[in-house]
Amino acid sequence: MVVRKRGREAHERRGTHTHGWGHKKKHRGSGNRGGRGNAGRFKHNKIKAIVEGWFIDKNKGFKQKGIVPVIETINLIRLEEMADTLVQQKLAKVEGGKIHIDLASIKKDKLLGTGKPKRAFVVTAKQFSEGAKKRIEAAGGQAIVAAGGQAKAA
């Protein structure tokens, strides 16, 4: 006698309300699996996307318009306070009674003019404010603008 096996499980599950899938809301449509295709690749399906190799990093690609690069600044008064420490740490040097400081060595781009220097500084930076240039030169120093790695006198 031939035993019929095909369709037996489906037949046994008739009238069981869930057909073996647990809660009644499970095993419905695409919402059960978190969407179709790449849906949720940055949120609930991120691990699946990484494992299957179709994860796309949303932080790469085109740059947004209007983003201004951050310019690190320092004021003259702060530079005056830091001068002795910079000389001790060999980030600045004293030559001919003037303190030579390269702002790139302390990761600053621009010198601002708040404060009056009591000593003569020779400062090399990418940018200077007009007030900073005037005050450095009034104290007997010099402001040197570094353009593309080359220093030129301002």
C-alpha positions, 0 to 999 in steps of 0.5 A: 500500500502506498503512503501519501506524504505530500500535503499531510502537514498542511492537512494536519494544520487545518483549523489550528489558527496559526499553522505553527507560526506562533502568534497570529500576527506572524508570517503575514506579508513583507512587513513581517520581514521588515520591508522589501529589498533594501528597506531598513538597511540603516536601521532594523536590517543593518546586520542583515545588510552587512552579512549579505554584503549590500550595506551602503554607508550613508556617510559616504558619497556626495558632500552637502553644500554650505558646509564651512570648514572649522578654523581653529583660532587663538587670541593674542592674550592666550598666546601670551599666557602660553608662550613660556610653556611653549618654549619649555615644550620646544614648540617655540623658540627665542631668538634675538629677544623675540619669541618665534611661534608657529601656530601649526605646531599647536594646531591653530589656524588663525590668530585673533587680536584680543589682548595686548602682547607685552613681548615681541612675537614672530608668529607664523599662521595661516590667517591673522585678523587685522587687529592681531597684525597691528598689535603684534607689529606695535609690540615690535614683532612680526606676523608671517602668513604661511601659505601652502607650507611656505612662509612669507612676510606680511 
